[in-house]
Amino acid sequence: MTAIQDGLRFKTAFTTAAWVLIPVAIGINMIGRTFTQVLNLPLFLDTIGTTMLAFLAGPWVAAVAGVLTNLVIGLTLEATSIPFGIVNAALGIAAGVMAARGFLRSTGKVIWMMVVLTVVTIVTATPIVVLVFEGVSGSGVDAVTGFFVASGQGMVESVIGQQLLTTPGDKVITVLLAFLLIKGTPARYRPPFGREVIPF
């Protein structure tokens, strides 16, 4: 069984290196989220560590880091973050599976990955924002939602419009920063999954 296959299997994905990287990924996610909170940016940047871990250790390790990230952020920074652990986990799974399928090996495929991660975010986050928070999640993107509401759009349409405007940029930045963080890590220190799927 190859390292990629191990990373795709829940039972074999959690190596010692993977467990060590989970708190690192959570820390990176929290730094990104704190940065956008302090500057009140219409971004989240709280999945950079999750995406990095998806590339290094596979989808299941990244999903665990994603859920734990939102729990920690919810308990320390903003309680509204907790339900969005579903979004963070979904992004980790999507990024890890796509990495295993070779989507890190060309610029065109990386762009497609960004598109897919954007769609995953919109599909998973929109119901939470609308049904749990009635359109107001307590973040910088609420101003964008408010703009659409003020222009006469319904709440669902306004949240989707906000997602379509803010999510693509968030995911482009997320994937690029995840790449930069990995590039600074020598190949010999990466988990076996990461050594196989990352082309440098």
N, C-alpha and C positions, 0 to 999 in steps of 0.2 A: 504494500500500500504506500502511495506517495505522500509527501508532506501536505500536498494540496488536499488529497482525499482525507487525511487525518484532520485537517483544519475544518473540513466540511462536515465531519462527524462530531456530534456533541460529546460523545464519550471520550474521544481522543484529542479534542481541541484544547483542553485546559492543561497545557504543560506548565512546568514551573515558570518558564519565561513568560507565558501568557498571564499567569497569576500576578507576576511582578509588574507587568505592564498595565494591568487594570487600574490601579490607583494613579499611575502616571497619566493615563488617558482621562480619568476623572478630573485630575488637577488641571490639565490643559483645557478641558471643557469649561471648568469653573472660571478660569482666567478669561476665556473668550466671552462668557456670559457676563462676568463682572465688568469687562471693558465696555460692552454695549450698553450695560445698565448705567454706568457712570456718565457716559457720553449721550445717553438717551437716543441711541441710534436705532433706525428701523431694521435691525438685524438681530440675530441671536448668537451665532458663532459658538454655540454650545455643543456642537457635534464634531469639532475638529479632532479631538482626541479619540472619539468613537470611530471616525473614518480612518484615522491613522492606525488604530488597533485592528480594524477590519482588514486593512492591507497587510498588516504584520502577522496577525494570528487567526484570521478567519471570522466568519459571520457570527458564530455563537458567543465567542469571547467578547466581540464588539457589542453584541446585544446586551450582555450582562453589564458591561461598563456603561452602556447608555442608560439602562434602567437605574443603576446605582447613582449615576450622575444626577438625574432628575430628583431622586430621593434626597441626595445631599444638598442640592441647590434649594429644594423645597423646604428643607429643615434649617437652612442657614441664610438664604437670600430672599426667596419669594415662594410662598406656599403654592402659588398657582402653577409652579413648574412641575409638580409631581405627576399629574395626569399625562403630561407630554413625554413621560418616559416611554410610552408606547411609540411615539414618533421617533425618538432617539434609537430605540431598539430596532425598529423597522429599517431605519437608515443604515444601521450597522449590518443588519442581515443583507440588505440589498448591495451595499458596497462590498462586503466580503464575498458574496456569491459572484458578483461581477468581476472582482479581482481574480477569483479562481478561474473564471472563464476567459481570462486574457485581456480584460478591458483596461489594463494599465500599460499595454504594450504599444500603443500608438496614440497620437494626439487626437485623431478622429474618434477612437473608442473612448478616450477619457472625456471628450465632449459629450458623447452619448451617455456616459455614466452620470455626468452632471445633470443632464436632462432627466434621466430616470430618478435620480435622488430628489430632484425638484418635484416630480410627479408624486413620488412616495410621500414627500412631506405634505403636499397639498391634500392628498387623499386621506392621510391619517390625522393631520392637524385640524383641518376644517371642521369635522364633526365635533371635535373636542371644544374648539373655540365657540362654536355656535350652541351646542347642547349643554355644555358644562358651564361656560362663562358668559353665555348670551352675547358673544361678540367682543367682549372686553377681557383681555387676558392680563392686563397690567404691565405691558411692555411697550417699547417704543413704536411698535407697528400699529398700536391702537390709533395713533394719529392718522394713519393712512386709511384704516377702516372708517374712522370718523369722517374723513373727507368724502368717501363714497356714500355714507349714510346721509351726509348733508346735501349731497347732490341728488338725493331722491331714490337711491338704490335700497333694496331690501337688505336685511341683515345677512342672509346667506350669500347674496350676490356681492355684498360689500366685503365680507371676509374672503371670499374667493378672489375678488379683485385685489385685495391687499396681498394675498398669498402670491398671486401672479406677478405683482410688482416687486415684492421684496425677496421672495424665496430664491429665484434664479441667482441673484447676486450673492446671497448668503451661501449657496452651495458651491458656486465658483470659487469664492474665497476659501471656503472650508476645504475643498479638494486640493487646491493649490498649496495652502498652508500645511495640510497633512503630508503632501509630497515633500515640501521643504524640510519638515521635521524628520521624515524618514531618510531623506538624502544625507542628512547630517549624521546618521547612524551607520557605522561600518557594517557591511553585510554579515560579518562573523558574529555580530551581537544581535542579529535579527532572529526571531523564531524561524524554524524550517519553512513554514508556510510563506512567510514574507520573503525569504531568500529565493523561493521559486516563482512567486507572482510578480515581484518588483524587478523591472528590467535594468537595474543599475546597482 
